[in-house]
Amino acid sequence: MNAVDDGGVTSRTASIDDAASGHARRLSGTDVEPPAEIPQPTATSLGGGAGGLELKADYLPRFVARVIDLLVAAALAHVASPAGFFAGLTYLLIADGVMPGRSLGKAVIGLRVVTTDGQPAGLRESILRNLPIGVAFLLAVIPWIGWLLAGAVLMVEGLLVVGNERGRRFGDEVAQTHVMNAQRVRGVSWD
């Protein structure tokens, strides 16, 4: 007997035939496997840890939501000095924790702040994550140098969002939170 080396053609042909016959069986209605179920994220899978699903929000909606929140704070600050200034600062610090994980800007745009275990951010997380923004708000009261420093704080925070693969800025890292697009998650109820 002489063994002929066909370069694996026989085994490749056999595997193609097996695949074709399996496809034909599925088309004929026999041996049909149900389609694989697409996993939906749950509150426990949102953390982005091992096996977690990361649903970070896009940059533009986050920016627009932050601008809305800053406009609300500025409006409060100009309503009645000096109490209005402190009302604006307080709004910036606690806004993400009053409604479950949503400030006014995030509610309008459809974003939500969640902790790494998938729960909506509370008052503690809101204050921690928004401290840098509050510092910028305080610095903005000081002419020229304060404006520059406030702009620098906001710019660093923005660059951290873009540079972090999970979209987390410094405040998010401290508070262990992240901003996600609430419309992308189905089957999770926080309200």
C-alpha positions as a Markdown table, in Angstrom:
| # | Residue | x | y | z |
|---|---|---|---|---|
| 1 | Met | 0.0 | 0.0 | 0.0 |
| 2 | Asn | 1.3 | 3.4 | -0.9 |
| 3 | Ala | 0.1 | 6.4 | 1.1 |
| 4 | Val | -0.6 | 9.3 | -1.1 |
| 5 | Asp | -0.2 | 12.8 | 0.5 |
| 6 | Asp | -3.0 | 14.9 | -0.9 |
| 7 | Gly | -2.0 | 17.9 | 1.2 |
| 8 | Gly | -5.1 | 17.6 | 3.4 |
| 9 | Val | -7.5 | 18.0 | 0.5 |
| 10 | Thr | -9.5 | 14.9 | 1.5 |
| 11 | Ser | -10.0 | 16.1 | 5.1 |
| 12 | Arg | -11.0 | 19.6 | 3.9 |
| 13 | Thr | -13.4 | 18.1 | 1.4 |
| 14 | Ala | -14.9 | 16.0 | 4.1 |
| 15 | Ser | -15.4 | 18.9 | 6.4 |
| 16 | Ile | -17.0 | 20.9 | 3.6 |
| 17 | Asp | -19.4 | 18.0 | 2.8 |
| 18 | Asp | -20.3 | 17.7 | 6.5 |
| 19 | Ala | -21.1 | 21.4 | 6.7 |
| 20 | Ala | -23.1 | 21.3 | 3.5 |
| 21 | Ser | -25.1 | 18.3 | 4.7 |
| 22 | Gly | -25.8 | 20.1 | 8.0 |
| 23 | His | -26.9 | 23.1 | 6.1 |
| 24 | Ala | -29.2 | 21.0 | 3.9 |
| 25 | Arg | -30.7 | 19.3 | 7.0 |
| 26 | Arg | -31.4 | 22.7 | 8.5 |
| 27 | Leu | -33.1 | 23.9 | 5.3 |
| 28 | Ser | -35.2 | 20.8 | 5.1 |
| 29 | Gly | -36.6 | 21.3 | 8.6 |
| 30 | Thr | -34.8 | 18.5 | 10.4 |
| 31 | Asp | -32.3 | 19.0 | 13.1 |
| 32 | Val | -33.0 | 22.7 | 13.3 |
| 33 | Glu | -31.3 | 24.4 | 16.3 |
| 34 | Pro | -33.1 | 27.4 | 17.8 |
| 35 | Pro | -31.3 | 30.7 | 17.3 |
| 36 | Ala | -28.9 | 31.7 | 20.0 |
| 37 | Glu | -30.5 | 34.2 | 22.4 |
| 38 | Ile | -28.9 | 37.6 | 22.4 |
| 39 | Pro | -27.9 | 38.4 | 25.9 |
| 40 | Gln | -29.5 | 41.6 | 27.3 |
| 41 | Pro | -27.6 | 43.7 | 29.9 |
| 42 | Thr | -28.9 | 43.5 | 33.4 |
| 43 | Ala | -28.2 | 45.8 | 36.3 |
| 44 | Thr | -25.5 | 43.4 | 37.5 |
| 45 | Ser | -23.7 | 43.2 | 34.1 |
| 46 | Leu | -23.3 | 47.0 | 33.7 |
| 47 | Gly | -20.1 | 47.4 | 35.7 |
| 48 | Gly | -17.7 | 46.7 | 33.0 |
| 49 | Gly | -15.7 | 44.3 | 35.2 |
| 50 | Ala | -14.9 | 40.7 | 34.3 |
| 51 | Gly | -17.7 | 39.7 | 32.0 |
| 52 | Gly | -19.6 | 43.0 | 32.5 |
| 53 | Leu | -21.1 | 44.9 | 29.6 |
| 54 | Glu | -19.9 | 48.4 | 29.2 |
| 55 | Leu | -22.5 | 50.8 | 27.8 |
| 56 | Lys | -20.7 | 54.1 | 28.0 |
| 57 | Ala | -22.5 | 57.2 | 26.7 |
| 58 | Asp | -21.3 | 59.0 | 23.6 |
| 59 | Tyr | -19.3 | 62.2 | 24.0 |
| 60 | Leu | -21.7 | 64.6 | 22.4 |
| 61 | Pro | -24.8 | 63.7 | 24.5 |
| 62 | Arg | -22.6 | 63.9 | 27.7 |
| 63 | Phe | -21.4 | 67.4 | 26.6 |
| 64 | Val | -24.9 | 68.6 | 25.9 |
| 65 | Ala | -26.2 | 67.3 | 29.2 |
| 66 | Arg | -23.3 | 69.0 | 31.1 |
| 67 | Val | -24.0 | 72.3 | 29.3 |
| 68 | Ile | -27.7 | 72.1 | 30.3 |
| 69 | Asp | -26.7 | 71.5 | 33.9 |
| 70 | Leu | -24.2 | 74.4 | 33.8 |
| 71 | Leu | -26.9 | 76.7 | 32.4 |
| 72 | Val | -29.3 | 75.6 | 35.2 |
| 73 | Ala | -26.6 | 76.3 | 37.8 |
| 74 | Ala | -25.7 | 79.7 | 36.2 |
| 75 | Ala | -29.4 | 80.6 | 36.1 |
| 76 | Leu | -29.8 | 79.7 | 39.8 |
| 77 | Ala | -26.6 | 81.7 | 40.6 |
| 78 | His | -28.0 | 84.9 | 38.9 |
| 79 | Val | -31.5 | 84.7 | 40.5 |
| 80 | Ala | -30.6 | 86.0 | 43.9 |
| 81 | Ser | -27.0 | 86.7 | 45.0 |
| 82 | Pro | -25.4 | 85.3 | 47.1 |
| 83 | Ala | -28.0 | 82.6 | 47.9 |
| 84 | Gly | -28.5 | 81.8 | 44.2 |
| 85 | Phe | -24.8 | 81.1 | 43.8 |
| 86 | Phe | -24.9 | 78.5 | 46.6 |
| 87 | Ala | -28.1 | 77.1 | 45.1 |
| 88 | Gly | -26.3 | 76.7 | 41.7 |
| 89 | Leu | -23.3 | 75.0 | 43.4 |
| 90 | Thr | -25.6 | 72.7 | 45.4 |
| 91 | Tyr | -27.4 | 71.8 | 42.2 |
| 92 | Leu | -24.2 | 70.9 | 40.4 |
| 93 | Leu | -23.1 | 68.7 | 43.3 |
| 94 | Ile | -26.3 | 66.8 | 44.0 |
| 95 | Ala | -28.1 | 66.8 | 40.7 |
| 96 | Asp | -27.1 | 63.3 | 39.7 |
| 97 | Gly | -28.4 | 61.9 | 42.9 |
| 98 | Val | -31.8 | 63.6 | 43.4 |
| 99 | Met | -33.5 | 61.7 | 40.5 |
| 100 | Pro | -32.2 | 58.2 | 40.4 |
| 101 | Gly | -28.8 | 58.7 | 38.6 |
| 102 | Arg | -30.1 | 61.7 | 36.5 |
| 103 | Ser | -29.5 | 65.4 | 36.5 |
| 104 | Leu | -31.9 | 67.6 | 34.6 |
| 105 | Gly | -29.5 | 67.7 | 31.6 |
| 106 | Lys | -29.1 | 63.9 | 31.7 |
| 107 | Ala | -32.9 | 63.3 | 31.9 |
| 108 | Val | -33.4 | 65.6 | 28.9 |
| 109 | Ile | -30.7 | 63.8 | 26.8 |
| 110 | Gly | -31.5 | 60.3 | 28.0 |
| 111 | Leu | -28.4 | 59.5 | 30.1 |
| 112 | Arg | -28.0 | 57.9 | 33.5 |
| 113 | Val | -25.2 | 57.8 | 36.0 |
| 114 | Val | -24.7 | 54.3 | 37.5 |
| 115 | Thr | -22.3 | 52.8 | 40.0 |
| 116 | Thr | -20.0 | 50.1 | 39.0 |
| 117 | Asp | -22.5 | 47.5 | 40.3 |
| 118 | Gly | -25.2 | 48.9 | 38.0 |
| 119 | Gln | -27.3 | 50.8 | 40.5 |
| 120 | Pro | -28.3 | 54.4 | 39.9 |
| 121 | Ala | -26.0 | 57.0 | 41.6 |
| 122 | Gly | -27.2 | 58.4 | 44.9 |
| 123 | Leu | -26.4 | 61.6 | 46.6 |
| 124 | Arg | -23.0 | 60.4 | 47.9 |
| 125 | Glu | -21.9 | 59.3 | 44.4 |
| 126 | Ser | -23.3 | 62.5 | 42.9 |
| 127 | Ile | -21.3 | 64.8 | 45.3 |
| 128 | Leu | -18.1 | 62.8 | 44.8 |
| 129 | Arg | -18.3 | 62.7 | 41.0 |
| 130 | Asn | -19.2 | 66.3 | 40.7 |
| 131 | Leu | -16.6 | 67.8 | 43.1 |
| 132 | Pro | -14.3 | 68.8 | 40.2 |
| 133 | Ile | -17.2 | 70.6 | 38.5 |
| 134 | Gly | -18.1 | 72.3 | 41.7 |
| 135 | Val | -14.5 | 73.5 | 42.1 |
| 136 | Ala | -14.6 | 74.9 | 38.6 |
| 137 | Phe | -17.9 | 76.7 | 39.4 |
| 138 | Leu | -16.2 | 78.2 | 42.5 |
| 139 | Leu | -13.1 | 79.2 | 40.5 |
| 140 | Ala | -15.3 | 80.9 | 37.9 |
| 141 | Val | -16.2 | 83.6 | 40.4 |
| 142 | Ile | -12.5 | 84.9 | 40.4 |
| 143 | Pro | -11.9 | 87.1 | 37.4 |
| 144 | Trp | -9.2 | 86.1 | 34.9 |
| 145 | Ile | -7.1 | 83.6 | 36.9 |
| 146 | Gly | -10.2 | 81.9 | 38.2 |
| 147 | Trp | -11.7 | 81.7 | 34.7 |
| 148 | Leu | -8.5 | 80.2 | 33.4 |
| 149 | Leu | -8.3 | 77.6 | 36.2 |
| 150 | Ala | -12.0 | 76.8 | 35.9 |
| 151 | Gly | -11.5 | 76.2 | 32.1 |
| 152 | Ala | -8.5 | 74.1 | 32.8 |
| 153 | Val | -10.4 | 71.9 | 35.3 |
| 154 | Leu | -13.3 | 71.4 | 32.8 |
| 155 | Met | -10.8 | 70.7 | 30.0 |
| 156 | Val | -9.0 | 68.1 | 32.0 |
| 157 | Glu | -12.3 | 66.4 | 32.9 |
| 158 | Gly | -13.3 | 66.4 | 29.2 |
| 159 | Leu | -10.0 | 65.0 | 28.1 |
| 160 | Leu | -10.3 | 62.2 | 30.7 |
| 161 | Val | -13.7 | 61.2 | 29.3 |
| 162 | Val | -12.2 | 61.0 | 25.8 |
| 163 | Gly | -9.0 | 59.3 | 26.9 |
| 164 | Asn | -10.5 | 56.7 | 29.2 |
| 165 | Glu | -11.7 | 53.6 | 27.4 |
| 166 | Arg | -14.7 | 53.4 | 29.8 |
| 167 | Gly | -15.5 | 57.1 | 29.4 |
| 168 | Arg | -14.8 | 57.9 | 33.0 |
| 169 | Arg | -13.5 | 61.2 | 34.1 |
| 170 | Phe | -11.7 | 61.9 | 37.4 |
| 171 | Gly | -15.0 | 62.4 | 39.4 |
| 172 | Asp | -16.3 | 59.1 | 38.0 |
| 173 | Glu | -13.1 | 57.3 | 39.1 |
| 174 | Val | -13.4 | 58.7 | 42.6 |
| 175 | Ala | -17.1 | 57.9 | 42.9 |
| 176 | Gln | -16.9 | 54.6 | 41.1 |
| 177 | Thr | -19.6 | 55.6 | 38.6 |
| 178 | His | -20.0 | 56.0 | 34.9 |
| 179 | Val | -22.5 | 57.6 | 32.5 |
| 180 | Met | -24.4 | 55.4 | 30.2 |
| 181 | Asn | -27.1 | 55.8 | 27.6 |
| 182 | Ala | -30.3 | 54.8 | 29.3 |
| 183 | Gln | -32.0 | 53.8 | 26.0 |
| 184 | Arg | -29.5 | 51.1 | 25.2 |
| 185 | Val | -30.5 | 49.0 | 28.2 |
| 186 | Arg | -33.7 | 47.0 | 28.1 |
| 187 | Gly | -35.1 | 45.0 | 30.9 |
| 188 | Val | -33.6 | 47.1 | 33.7 |
| 189 | Ser | -35.9 | 49.3 | 35.8 |
| 190 | Trp | -34.5 | 51.9 | 38.1 |
| 191 | Asp | -37.6 | 54.1 | 38.5 |
